[in-house]
Amino acid sequence: MAKQSVLLLGATGETGGSILEGLLENGSFDITCLVQPSSSTKSSVQALRNRGLKIVIGDLNGSVEALAEVVRGFNTIISAISPPYQMAQIALVDAVAMTTTTSRFVPCAFTTVCPPGGVMHQRDEKEIVYQRIWGHHLPYTIIDVGYWHQFSFPRIPSGRFDYAMLLPRNDIYGDGNVPNLMSDLRDIGKFVARIVRDERTINKKVVAYSDVLSQNDVVAIVEEKSGEKVEVTHVTEDEAIQRRDKARVALEAYPSDNMNTMARWTNEYNVSKYVRKDNTLENAKYLGYIDARELYPDFQPIRFETFVQELLQGEAKKLYAGKF
Amino acid sequence: MAKQSVLLLGATGETGGSILEGLLENGSFDITCLVQPSSSTKSSVQALRNRGLKIVIGDLNGSVEALAEVVRGFNTIISAISPPYQMAQIALVDAVAMTTTTSRFVPCAFTTVCPPGGVMHQRDEKEIVYQRIWGHHLPYTIIDVGYWHQFSFPRIPSGRFDYAMLLPRNDIYGDGNVPNLMSDLRDIGKFVARIVRDERTINKKVVAYSDVLSQNDVVAIVEEKSGEKVEVTHVTEDEAIQRRDKARVALEAYPSDNMNTMARWTNEYNVSKYVRKDNTLENAKYLGYIDARELYPDFQPIRFETFVQELLQGEAKKLYAGKF
């Protein structure tokens, strides 16, 4: 059987990198990476070439007609564009719709479960892209994954986790008991490889995850595995909302300050996950998602517990290596 | 068994009136009509009182807390608010969410199938209301119904239809072959009465309809039943788009001119229905709707053919009686 042709945008990023590995490991795909002209000489793109991967250059900021010629003929198109560039997908959606050769477009979702409408700016940008897809009647699959294990562990006093730590998660919101969907970053691609070959997921939202854990569950697992006491800080729900509102005001005042952008992301995530209880399996089902774990009962995702074991063994990988 | 308590907003309107009759005929509901303070002395509201219907006064423009006290305790809340006041539902949604006593909120959908995102202004306003519902995790059902028979018939030369005519539909768009979902206005309430008692429709979008007909189908039915030749005018797809764009510009220039508002509605509907092919069963399924005809195979809606027969017999009712 001919391999399924896939065009992947964002292969050098964390999510896109996981997707690339997942598709390669699965073996059913003929993969091409879509790269922006401005990135074509980057070492990360050269590394893809060195692995023998096919690269095509396409400009999301150029003419839609030219982009349509680049994306024409691919059966499946997956976008894992980096967070600040979500809106550049509008041109990609328009280009894909012009070709009529794509049987599934996977926009850049890959985030927590959250409704559109003022909860998270990032989520609302994604919604505009989804609406563009629906406007074209384009076949699609939206895949969300909860929050990554790699972002969800607290610091422990010995400092044994510090080598892999980007954002320490020692703040406990409210009573710490709100359940949250979680995934290991490495599993995202394995889920995607199954989902994009599955007719049941066409024109659907799918939620993929390994665990549903509260912050208290996370602390308990880390304490049990490490034998250390996690030092937590308590944040009330009202404080979380105040921090978010402050971050929004700061960004509005100084929109070009990237620290303000990061602060809004982080605080909007915290309110959505821990105060609003958006990132739960119950809410995913309410919002119309189908459950990847029910679709693929044989798939064994990497549990948070396993990830913590790797962390302790010094085997975890720091994300965004070289950037922070 | 205790009757299901329903609060209905918009009972004096065309859609709300159909819903009221459908709920009454079904017999399973304990109905209360929600009326705005400014409407409480209207003769149409007095007519509801005269029929023995319960009326509560609630102000959508007042405090949300006060409105919550009005809506508290109703099992099912159905909004058929009139088109220009869609955004007033935001306060209603917030009030319903405060009570936690409502097991199903039915926002004012009751329109054609159309994606959000710039196709129809009315649809985009409804989407903001839906997002508000999702933001509160409120149980809901969205019910769309296609275009009404009562708005879909062309003028015939003898003038025999003129008594019931609001908008003559003698423009044929493109080749006239685009299928469209259609419902008889009188069936909306019958569908709603079934849908709001059905657990399968909770947190779902449902599409209800009697026919899927193209404009050429409509003309053929009318010609066959009347024995007259329908005089049609052909409008190209490009012309339809130009008319819509012109109507949008005119409204932007003179937003308080209600004729401009009506012109935008009409022209946006035409492009959505006849050029974009949004109001089809295929598109409804693509957008995630479940099909009321599949849910209720025993229900026999009033077919367009039957409606035309009534029209010819002088038995059809002019809509918005006394207003035009």
Interface residues (C-beta under 8 A of the other chain):
Chain A: P115 P116 G117 G118 V119 I128 Q131 R132 W134 G135 H137 N203 K204 K277 N283 Y286 L287 G288
Chain B: P115 P116 G117 G118 V119 I128 Q131 R132 W134 G135 H137 N203 K204 K277 N283 Y286 L287 G288
